[in-house]
């Protein structure tokens, strides 16, 4: 069994309240669920324009896991266009 952890650092310049930030993140999380992953905000919950998302996936095949997490990064870049500051993929 292989476990992959993807950490996304997101900057949201147009958010002027926590409510706007949560709306954008909820929309992003809903659209990423098609990849059969778990998503949670795990950092910067009290800041309006920053967020850290933790994304986890499990697979019996390392290659499929790698492809899935890379596809999530690509999809995130499409959805939030330029707001993805950084990302990191770890395999456990």
N, CA, C and O atoms as a printed pandas DataFrame, in Angstrom:
     atom_number atom_name residue_name chain_id  residue_number  x_coord  y_coord  z_coord
0              1         N          UNK        A               1    0.848   -1.167    0.000
1              2        CA          UNK        A               1    0.000    0.000    0.000
2              3         C          UNK        A               1    0.897    1.235    0.000
3              4         O          UNK        A               1    1.879    1.300    0.740
4              5         N          UNK        A               2    0.555    2.202   -0.828
5              6        CA          UNK        A               2    1.299    3.451   -0.953
6              7         C          UNK        A               2    0.394    4.615   -0.569
7              8         O          UNK        A               2   -0.780    4.653   -0.937
8              9         N          UNK        A               3    0.952    5.555    0.170
9             10        CA          UNK        A               3    0.208    6.730    0.615
10            11         C          UNK        A               3    0.924    7.964    0.091
11            12         O          UNK        A               3    2.142    8.087    0.217
12            13         N          UNK        A               4    0.162    8.876   -0.497
13            14        CA          UNK        A               4    0.728   10.120   -1.009
14            15         C          UNK        A               4    0.105   11.310   -0.314
15            16         O          UNK        A               4   -1.109   11.368   -0.121
16            17         N          UNK        A               5    0.944   12.257    0.058
17            18        CA          UNK        A               5    0.496   13.492    0.696
18            19         C          UNK        A               5    0.913   14.664   -0.179
19            20         O          UNK        A               5    2.095   14.854   -0.465
20            21         N          UNK        A               6   -0.069   15.440   -0.595
21            22        CA          UNK        A               6    0.157   16.634   -1.399
22            23         C          UNK        A               6   -0.203   17.844   -0.554
23            24         O          UNK        A               6   -1.311   17.927   -0.022
24            25         N          UNK        A               7    0.724   18.778   -0.430
25            26        CA          UNK        A               7    0.481   20.012    0.313
26            27         C          UNK        A               7    0.459   21.169   -0.681
27            28         O          UNK        A               7    1.418   21.386   -1.421
28            29         N          UNK        A               8   -0.640   21.903   -0.687
29            30        CA          UNK        A               8   -0.801   23.045   -1.588
30            31         C          UNK        A               8   -0.778   24.334   -0.786
31            32         O          UNK        A               8   -1.529   24.483    0.178
32            33         N          UNK        A               9    0.077   25.261   -1.176
33            34        CA          UNK        A               9    0.106   26.607   -0.595
34            35         C          UNK        A               9   -0.616   27.524   -1.577
35            36         O          UNK        A               9   -0.218   27.638   -2.736
36            37         N          UNK        A              10   -1.667   28.169   -1.114
37            38        CA          UNK        A              10   -2.516   28.973   -1.993
38            39         C          UNK        A              10   -2.559   30.413   -1.495
39            40         O          UNK        A              10   -2.726   30.671   -0.303
40            41         N          UNK        A              11   -2.404   31.349   -2.435
41            42        CA          UNK        A              11   -2.549   32.775   -2.157
42            43         C          UNK        A              11   -3.791   33.254   -2.905
43            44         O          UNK        A              11   -3.911   33.057   -4.114
44            45         N          UNK        A              12   -4.705   33.880   -2.181
45            46        CA          UNK        A              12   -5.984   34.314   -2.752
46            47         C          UNK        A              12   -6.061   35.836   -2.659
47            48         O          UNK        A              12   -6.595   36.366   -1.685
48            49         N          UNK        A              13   -5.533   36.547   -3.659
49            50        CA          UNK        A              13   -5.453   38.006   -3.555
50            51         C          UNK        A              13   -6.804   38.710   -3.550
51            52         O          UNK        A              13   -6.906   39.819   -3.027
52            53         N          UNK        A              14   -7.830   38.108   -4.108
53            54        CA          UNK        A              14   -9.136   38.762   -4.212
54            55         C          UNK        A              14  -10.051   38.501   -3.020
55            56         O          UNK        A              14  -11.171   39.011   -2.986
56            57         N          UNK        A              15   -9.604   37.726   -2.054
57            58        CA          UNK        A              15  -10.435   37.458   -0.877
58            59         C          UNK        A              15  -10.319   38.616    0.101
59            60         O          UNK        A              15   -9.218   39.016    0.479
60            61         N          UNK        A              16  -11.470   39.153    0.508
61            62        CA          UNK        A              16  -11.484   40.278    1.436
62            63         C          UNK        A              16  -12.133   39.900    2.770
63            64         O          UNK        A              16  -12.344   40.749    3.636
64            65         N          UNK        A              17  -12.442   38.615    2.915
65            66        CA          UNK        A              17  -12.999   38.131    4.171
66            67         C          UNK        A              17  -12.800   36.618    4.233
67            68         O          UNK        A              17  -12.523   35.965    3.227
68            69         N          UNK        A              18  -12.948   36.089    5.429
69            70        CA          UNK        A              18  -12.855   34.632    5.578
70            71         C          UNK        A              18  -13.991   33.939    4.828
71            72         O          UNK        A              18  -13.825   32.821    4.340
72            73         N          UNK        A              19  -15.130   34.596    4.739
73            74        CA          UNK        A              19  -16.271   34.024    4.021
74            75         C          UNK        A              19  -15.948   33.848    2.535
75            76         O          UNK        A              19  -16.275   32.811    1.957
76            77         N          UNK        A              20  -15.322   34.829    1.915
77            78        CA          UNK        A              20  -14.926   34.715    0.501
78            79         C          UNK        A              20  -13.888   33.611    0.312
79            80         O          UNK        A              20  -13.951   32.840   -0.645
80            81         N          UNK        A              21  -12.938   33.547    1.236
81            82        CA          UNK        A              21  -11.906   32.507    1.164
82            83         C          UNK        A              21  -12.542   31.119    1.272
83            84         O          UNK        A              21  -12.229   30.230    0.479
84            85         N          UNK        A              22  -13.430   30.931    2.244
85            86        CA          UNK        A              22  -14.069   29.624    2.428
86            87         C          UNK        A              22  -14.895   29.226    1.208
87            88         O          UNK        A              22  -14.932   28.052    0.840
88            89         N          UNK        A              23  -15.556   30.197    0.580
89            90        CA          UNK        A              23  -16.345   29.913   -0.613
90            91         C          UNK        A              23  -15.451   29.382   -1.734
91            92         O          UNK        A              23  -15.785   28.390   -2.382
92            93         N          UNK        A              24  -14.310   30.045   -1.961
93            94        CA          UNK        A              24  -13.378   29.606   -2.999
94            95         C          UNK        A              24  -12.813   28.225   -2.682
95            96         O          UNK        A              24  -12.728   27.368   -3.561
96            97         N          UNK        A              25  -12.427   28.010   -1.424
97            98        CA          UNK        A              25  -11.844   26.714   -1.050
98            99         C          UNK        A              25  -12.873   25.590   -1.122
99           100         O          UNK        A              25  -12.540   24.475   -1.525
100          101         N          UNK        A              26  -14.106   25.865   -0.739
101          102        CA          UNK        A              26  -15.154   24.846   -0.816
102          103         C          UNK        A              26  -15.392   24.443   -2.274
103          104         O          UNK        A              26  -15.553   23.262   -2.581
104          105         N          UNK        A              27  -15.411   25.420   -3.149
105          106        CA          UNK        A              27  -15.566   25.144   -4.576
106          107         C          UNK        A              27  -14.400   24.317   -5.108
107          108         O          UNK        A              27  -14.607   23.357   -5.850
108          109         N          UNK        A              28  -13.184   24.682   -4.735
109          110        CA          UNK        A              28  -11.996   23.933   -5.156
110          111         C          UNK        A              28  -12.044   22.500   -4.643
111          112         O          UNK        A              28  -11.807   21.564   -5.407
112          113         N          UNK        A              29  -12.346   22.317   -3.362
113          114        CA          UNK        A              29  -12.398   20.975   -2.777
114          115         C          UNK        A              29  -13.462   20.116   -3.458
115          116         O          UNK        A              29  -13.232   18.935   -3.719
116          117         N          UNK        A              30  -14.612   20.696   -3.742
117          118        CA          UNK        A              30  -15.678   19.950   -4.410
118          119         C          UNK        A              30  -15.250   19.478   -5.799
119          120         O          UNK        A              30  -15.558   18.355   -6.200
120          121         N          UNK        A              31  -14.547   20.328   -6.524
121          122        CA          UNK        A              31  -14.115   19.969   -7.884
122          123         C          UNK        A              31  -12.971   18.949   -7.877
123          124         O          UNK        A              31  -12.810   18.196   -8.838
124          125         N          UNK        A              32  -12.183   18.919   -6.806
125          126        CA          UNK        A              32  -11.073   17.962   -6.726
126          127         C          UNK        A              32  -11.510   16.585   -6.252
127          128         O          UNK        A              32  -10.765   15.620   -6.421
128          129         N          UNK        A              33  -12.676   16.467   -5.674
129          130        CA          UNK        A              33  -13.127   15.179   -5.132
130          131         C          UNK        A              33  -13.304   14.108   -6.208
131          132         O          UNK        A              33  -13.369   12.923   -5.881
132          133         N          UNK        A              34  -13.384   14.497   -7.483
133          134        CA          UNK        A              34  -13.512   13.510   -8.562
134          135         C          UNK        A              34  -12.289   12.600   -8.638
135          136         O          UNK        A              34  -12.335   11.545   -9.271
136          137         N          UNK        A              35  -11.185   13.012   -7.984
137          138        CA          UNK        A              35   -9.969   12.201   -7.988
138          139         C          UNK        A              35   -9.953   11.166   -6.868
139          140         O          UNK        A              35   -8.962   10.456   -6.698
140          141         N          UNK        A              36  -11.034   11.072   -6.105
141          142        CA          UNK        A              36  -11.143   10.130   -4.997
142          143         C          UNK        A              36  -10.009   10.341   -3.988
143          144         O          UNK        A              36   -9.238    9.428   -3.691
144          145         N          UNK        A              37   -9.931   11.564   -3.475
145          146        CA          UNK        A              37   -8.910   11.972   -2.526
146          147         C          UNK        A              37   -9.575   12.550   -1.284
147          148         O          UNK        A              37  -10.775   12.828   -1.281
148          149         N          UNK        A              38   -8.795   12.726   -0.245
149          150        CA          UNK        A              38   -9.266   13.433    0.947
150          151         C          UNK        A              38   -8.595   14.788    0.980
151          152         O          UNK        A              38   -7.389   14.896    0.760
152          153         N          UNK        A              39   -9.381   15.831    1.255
153          154        CA          UNK        A              39   -8.874   17.204    1.237
154          155         C          UNK        A              39   -9.263   17.896    2.537
155          156         O          UNK        A              39  -10.401   17.783    2.994
156          157         N          UNK        A              40   -8.302   18.619    3.134
157          158        CA          UNK        A              40   -8.593   19.390    4.338
158          159         C          UNK        A              40   -7.717   20.635    4.369
159          160         O          UNK        A              40   -6.562   20.608    3.944
160          161         N          UNK        A              41   -8.281   21.728    4.879
161          162        CA          UNK        A              41   -7.474   22.922    5.092
162          163         C          UNK        A              41   -6.684   22.699    6.372
163          164         O          UNK        A              41   -7.266   22.455    7.429
164          165         N          UNK        A              42   -5.372   22.780    6.282
165          166        CA          UNK        A              42   -4.540   22.438    7.438
166          167         C          UNK        A              42   -3.591   23.560    7.847
167          168         O          UNK        A              42   -2.664   23.338    8.627
168          169         N          UNK        A              43   -3.814   24.741    7.334
169          170        CA          UNK        A              43   -2.981   25.859    7.748
170          171         C          UNK        A              43   -3.568   27.183    7.314
171          172         O          UNK        A              43   -4.290   27.264    6.320
172          173         N          UNK        A              44   -3.250   28.222    8.071
173          174        CA          UNK        A              44   -3.670   29.594    7.772
174          175         C          UNK        A              44   -5.189   29.759    7.776
175          176         O          UNK        A              44   -5.725   30.524    6.975
176          177         N          UNK        A              45   -5.885   29.055    8.659
177          178        CA          UNK        A              45   -7.340   29.152    8.707
178          179         C          UNK        A              45   -7.833   30.539    9.086
179          180         O          UNK        A              45   -8.952   30.913    8.737
180          181         N          UNK        A              46   -7.012   31.308    9.796
181          182        CA          UNK        A              46   -7.458   32.618   10.268
182          183         C          UNK        A              46   -7.026   33.774    9.351
183          184         O          UNK        A              46   -7.319   34.932    9.652
184          185         N          UNK        A              47   -6.344   33.483    8.255
185          186        CA          UNK        A              47   -5.915   34.515    7.316
186          187         C          UNK        A              47   -6.840   34.551    6.107
187          188         O          UNK        A              47   -7.279   33.501    5.636
188          189         N          UNK        A              48   -7.137   35.722    5.606
189          190        CA          UNK        A              48   -8.070   35.875    4.495
190          191         C          UNK        A              48   -7.488   35.438    3.162
191          192         O          UNK        A              48   -8.191   34.851    2.340
192          193         N          UNK        A              49   -6.216   35.718    2.944
193          194        CA          UNK        A              49   -5.663   35.544    1.604
194          195         C          UNK        A              49   -4.684   34.383    1.463
195          196         O          UNK        A              49   -4.075   34.224    0.406
196          197         N          UNK        A              50   -4.523   33.581    2.488
197          198        CA          UNK        A              50   -3.615   32.436    2.404
198          199         C          UNK        A              50   -4.319   31.190    2.898
199          200         O          UNK        A              50   -5.216   31.241    3.740
200          201         N          UNK        A              51   -3.879   30.059    2.342
201          202        CA          UNK        A              51   -4.410   28.780    2.786
202          203         C          UNK        A              51   -3.409   27.681    2.486
203          204         O          UNK        A              51   -2.646   27.762    1.523
204          205         N          UNK        A              52   -3.421   26.664    3.313
205          206        CA          UNK        A              52   -2.648   25.460    3.061
206          207         C          UNK        A              52   -3.639   24.303    3.061
207          208         O          UNK        A              52   -4.365   24.087    4.032
208          209         N          UNK        A              53   -3.657   23.563    1.954
209          210        CA          UNK        A              53   -4.517   22.390    1.853
210          211         C          UNK        A              53   -3.667   21.134    1.913
211          212         O          UNK        A              53   -2.603   21.060    1.298
212          213         N          UNK        A              54   -4.140   20.157    2.651
213          214        CA          UNK        A              54   -3.518   18.838    2.685
214          215         C          UNK        A              54   -4.401   17.881    1.915
215          216         O          UNK        A              54   -5.607   17.810    2.149
216          217         N          UNK        A              55   -3.798   17.142    0.994
217          218        CA          UNK        A              55   -4.530   16.193    0.155
218          219         C          UNK        A              55   -3.856   14.842    0.274
219          220         O          UNK        A              55   -2.639   14.734    0.125
220          221         N          UNK        A              56   -4.645   13.811    0.542
221          222        CA          UNK        A              56   -4.102   12.470    0.742
222          223         C          UNK        A              56   -4.798   11.492   -0.185
223          224         O          UNK        A              56   -6.006   11.561   -0.412
224          225         N          UNK        A              57   -3.988   10.574   -0.718
225          226        CA          UNK        A              57   -4.521    9.497   -1.548
226          227         C          UNK        A              57   -3.780    8.211   -1.213
227          228         O          UNK        A              57   -2.610    8.237   -0.833
228          229         N          UNK        A              58   -4.472    7.092   -1.357
229          230        CA          UNK        A              58   -3.896    5.773   -1.094
230          231         C          UNK        A              58   -4.112    4.903   -2.320
231          232         O          UNK        A              58   -5.182    4.920   -2.928
232          233         N          UNK        A              59   -3.074    4.135   -2.679
233          234        CA          UNK        A              59   -3.185    3.246   -3.830
234          235         C          UNK        A              59   -2.263    2.043   -3.635
235          236         O          UNK        A              59   -1.271    2.115   -2.910
236          237         N          UNK        A              60   -2.602    0.960   -4.281
237          238        CA          UNK        A              60   -1.724   -0.209   -4.240
238          239         C          UNK        A              60   -0.598   -0.092   -5.262
239          240         O          UNK        A              60    0.368   -0.854   -5.212
240          241         N          UNK        A              61   -0.719    0.863   -6.192
241          242        CA          UNK        A              61    0.278    1.064   -7.247
242          243         C          UNK        A              61    0.875    2.466   -7.118
243          244         O          UNK        A              61    0.157    3.463   -7.188
244          245         N          UNK        A              62    2.187    2.532   -6.931
245          246        CA          UNK        A              62    2.865    3.819   -6.759
246          247         C          UNK        A              62    2.701    4.716   -7.986
247          248         O          UNK        A              62    2.522    5.925   -7.836
248          249         N          UNK        A              63    2.756    4.158   -9.181
249          250        CA          UNK        A              63    2.632    4.941  -10.408
250          251         C          UNK        A              63    1.270    5.620  -10.507
251          252         O          UNK        A              63    1.178    6.789  -10.882
252          253         N          UNK        A              64    0.214    4.884  -10.169
253          254        CA          UNK        A              64   -1.139    5.456  -10.201
254          255         C          UNK        A              64   -1.260    6.571   -9.167
255          256         O          UNK        A              64   -1.876    7.604   -9.430
256          257         N          UNK        A              65   -0.681    6.364   -8.008
257          258        CA          UNK        A              65   -0.699    7.376   -6.961
258          259         C          UNK        A              65    0.008    8.650   -7.432
259          260         O          UNK        A              65   -0.498    9.755   -7.236
260          261         N          UNK        A              66    1.161    8.490   -8.045
261          262        CA          UNK        A              66    1.918    9.630   -8.562
262          263         C          UNK        A              66    1.133   10.373   -9.643
263          264         O          UNK        A              66    1.099   11.604   -9.648
264          265         N          UNK        A              67    0.508    9.640  -10.551
265          266        CA          UNK        A              67   -0.291   10.254  -11.612
266          267         C          UNK        A              67   -1.491   11.003  -11.036
267          268         O          UNK        A              67   -1.830   12.090  -11.503
268          269         N          UNK        A              68   -2.122   10.432  -10.036
269          270        CA          UNK        A              68   -3.287   11.063   -9.411
270          271         C          UNK        A              68   -2.906   12.396   -8.764
271          272         O          UNK        A              68   -3.578   13.405   -8.977
272          273         N          UNK        A              69   -1.840   12.398   -7.981
273          274        CA          UNK        A              69   -1.448   13.626   -7.296
274          275         C          UNK        A              69   -0.971   14.687   -8.277
275          276         O          UNK        A              69   -1.229   15.872   -8.070
276          277         N          UNK        A              70   -0.288   14.291   -9.330
277          278        CA          UNK        A              70    0.114   15.257  -10.356
278          279         C          UNK        A              70   -1.097   15.825  -11.088
279          280         O          UNK        A              70   -1.114   17.005  -11.440
280          281         N          UNK        A              71   -2.104   14.994  -11.317
281          282        CA          UNK        A              71   -3.337   15.458  -11.959
282          283         C          UNK        A              71   -4.073   16.449  -11.052
283          284         O          UNK        A              71   -4.676   17.406  -11.539
284          285         N          UNK        A              72   -4.026   16.225   -9.748
285          286        CA          UNK        A              72   -4.651   17.152   -8.800
286          287         C          UNK        A              72   -3.949   18.510   -8.864
287          288         O          UNK        A              72   -4.613   19.546   -8.843
288          289         N          UNK        A              73   -2.627   18.520   -8.941
289          290        CA          UNK        A              73   -1.887   19.782   -9.045
290          291         C          UNK        A              73   -2.271   20.508  -10.328
291          292         O          UNK        A              73   -2.522   21.713  -10.302
292          293         N          UNK        A              74   -2.318   19.801  -11.436
293          294        CA          UNK        A              74   -2.686   20.414  -12.721
294          295         C          UNK        A              74   -4.098   20.987  -12.677
295          296         O          UNK        A              74   -4.333   22.104  -13.137
296          297         N          UNK        A              75   -5.028   20.227  -12.128
297          298        CA          UNK        A              75   -6.416   20.682  -12.040
298          299         C          UNK        A              75   -6.535   21.908  -11.132
299          300         O          UNK        A              75   -7.284   22.838  -11.430
300          301         N          UNK        A              76   -5.799   21.904  -10.037
301          302        CA          UNK        A              76   -5.805   23.047   -9.125
302          303         C          UNK        A              76   -5.303   24.295   -9.832
303          304         O          UNK        A              76   -5.879   25.372   -9.678
304          305         N          UNK        A              77   -4.232   24.157  -10.606
305          306        CA          UNK        A              77   -3.702   25.303  -11.348
306          307         C          UNK        A              77   -4.718   25.836  -12.352
307          308         O          UNK        A              77   -4.796   27.045  -12.571
308          309         N          UNK        A              78   -5.497   24.945  -12.964
309          310        CA          UNK        A              78   -6.542   25.389  -13.896
310          311         C          UNK        A              78   -7.658   26.129  -13.166
311          312         O          UNK        A              78   -8.136   27.163  -13.633
312          313         N          UNK        A              79   -8.070   25.592  -12.019
313          314        CA          UNK        A              79   -9.215   26.140  -11.296
314          315         C          UNK        A              79   -8.896   27.496  -10.678
315          316         O          UNK        A              79   -9.697   28.424  -10.786
316          317         N          UNK        A              80   -7.750   27.623  -10.038
317          318        CA          UNK        A              80   -7.460   28.870   -9.326
318          319         C          UNK        A              80   -6.445   29.752  -10.054
319          320         O          UNK        A              80   -5.990   30.750   -9.495
320          321         N          UNK        A              81   -6.099   29.418  -11.240
321          322        CA          UNK        A              81   -5.295   30.223  -12.174
322          323         C          UNK        A              81   -4.343   31.228  -11.530
323          324         O          UNK        A              81   -4.699   32.388  -11.318
324          325         N          UNK        A              82   -3.163   30.782  -11.231
325          326        CA          UNK        A              82   -2.123   31.668  -10.740
326          327         C          UNK        A              82   -2.082   31.863   -9.236
327          328         O          UNK        A              82   -1.200   32.561   -8.737
328          329         N          UNK        A              83   -2.994   31.277   -8.510
329          330        CA          UNK        A              83   -3.020   31.454   -7.060
330          331         C          UNK        A              83   -2.256   30.372   -6.312
331          332         O          UNK        A              83   -2.093   30.464   -5.095
332          333         N          UNK        A              84   -1.785   29.351   -7.017
333          334        CA          UNK        A              84   -1.025   28.285   -6.376
334          335         C          UNK        A              84    0.411   28.764   -6.187
335          336         O          UNK        A              84    1.155   28.910   -7.157
336          337         N          UNK        A              85    0.795   29.006   -4.937
337          338        CA          UNK        A              85    2.133   29.527   -4.634
338          339         C          UNK        A              85    3.186   28.428   -4.672
339          340         O          UNK        A              85    4.276   28.612   -5.214
340          341         N          UNK        A              86    2.845   27.283   -4.088
341          342        CA          UNK        A              86    3.810   26.215   -3.944
342          343         C          UNK        A              86    3.058   24.905   -3.706
343          344         O          UNK        A              86    1.916   24.900   -3.248
344          345         N          UNK        A              87    3.722   23.804   -4.027
345          346        CA          UNK        A              87    3.167   22.511   -3.676
346          347         C          UNK        A              87    4.301   21.544   -3.398
347          348         O          UNK        A              87    5.424   21.719   -3.869
348          349         N          UNK        A              88    3.978   20.513   -2.619
349          350        CA          UNK        A              88    4.967   19.503   -2.267
350          351         C          UNK        A              88    4.264   18.156   -2.215
351          352         O          UNK        A              88    3.177   18.031   -1.650
352          353         N          UNK        A              89    4.895   17.148   -2.812
353          354        CA          UNK        A              89    4.358   15.788   -2.798
354          355         C          UNK        A              89    5.308   14.917   -1.991
355          356         O          UNK        A              89    6.516   14.907   -2.225
356          357         N          UNK        A              90    4.737   14.184   -1.033
357          358        CA          UNK        A              90    5.508   13.249   -0.219
358          359         C          UNK        A              90    4.861   11.875   -0.336
359          360         O          UNK        A              90    3.639   11.757   -0.426
360          361         N          UNK        A              91    5.691   10.847   -0.335
361          362        CA          UNK        A              91    5.190    9.479   -0.357
362          363         C          UNK        A              91    5.576    8.809    0.961
363          364         O          UNK        A              91    6.738    8.829    1.366
364          365         N          UNK        A              92    4.592    8.222    1.613
365          366        CA          UNK        A              92    4.811    7.608    2.918
366          367         C          UNK        A              92    4.811    6.092    2.808
367          368         O          UNK        A              92    4.983    5.400    3.811
